[in-house]
């Protein structure tokens, strides 16, 4: 028997960003996951995308230092950013891709 878990939205107008070395994956309020490259121009496109969707809060999962530049840009746009510990996400069964991580964290944090 298959079990489906449905998460209640805790923070409306929120998004999740899974940050990798080459791409970031962004999900806004359960919509389709978008991806952007990890250069400044794409980070600017990402913040514009978030503002277009009226995002006020972002949970970011990142390893290394790749999150720092985007964090600064989000702050300049008055989007609250919360850094999520990647170890907590990777411990959860069923999340094997950046897209799935992105979707789960957006509902959870």
N, C-alpha and C positions, 0 to 999 in steps of 0.2 A: 504494500500500500504506500502511495506517495503522500508525503505531508508537505503542505504549503504553509509558509509562515508569512503573515501579512503584518507589516509594521505600521503603527499609527504615526502620522507626521507630527513630530514634536516641534519643529521650527519651520513654519511656513516661510516662503520666500528665501529658501536656503539652497545651497548647492554643495556638492562634494567634488574635490579634485584629487585624483590619484596622480602623483607626479613621478615621472620616470626620468631617466637621463636623456631620452630622445623625444618623448611625447608626454603630454598631460591629457588626462581624460576627465571630462567635466559632465556632471549630471545635475540638472536643475529640476527640482520638484517632480521627479519621476518621469521626466521627458527623455527623449532619446539621448544617449551619451554622445557628446561631441569630443573631438580631439584636436589639439593644437600642438605645434612643435615647441621646442624649448628655447627659442630665441626671443629677444626683447619684443620684436615686432609682433610675434604671435602671442606673447603675454599681454600686450596691449589689446590685441583682438579679443583675447579671452576676457579681459576686464570689461571691454565694451559689450561683449555678449552677455556677461553677468548683469551689467547695468540695464541692458535692453530687457532682460527678464525680471527686473526689479529685485534682484538678489540682495539681501542685507547681511547674510551670514554664510560663511564658507567653512567646511571642515576639510582640511588638507592632510593627505597621507603622503609622506615622502621619506625616502632614505637619503642619506648624504646631505649635501648643501643645496640641492636643486630648488628647494622651496623658497629660499631667502629672497631672491629677486621678485618673484611673484607676490610674496607676502608684503613686500614694500609697496608694490603697485596697488594692491588691494587696499592697503591702509590709506593711500592717497585718494582713493575713490570712495572712502568711508564705508568699505565693506569689511565687516568684522571677520577675522580669520582665526581659526582654531586649528592647531597642529595636532594630528592624531598619531599616536604611537603605532608604527607599522607592525610591531610584534603582536599587539592586541588584535589586529585585523587578520594577520596571517595564521593565527591560532584557530580561527573559526573555520570549520569544515565547509567545503562546497565552494570556496572562493579561490579559483585557480587562475583568474585573469584580472588584468587591471580594470576592465569594464565591470566585472562582477564586484570587485572591491569597491569601485566607485559607487555602484548602485546600493550596496549594503550600507556603506558608511553614510550616505546621504540620508537614509532612513533612520539610522541609529543615533547619530550625533547631532 
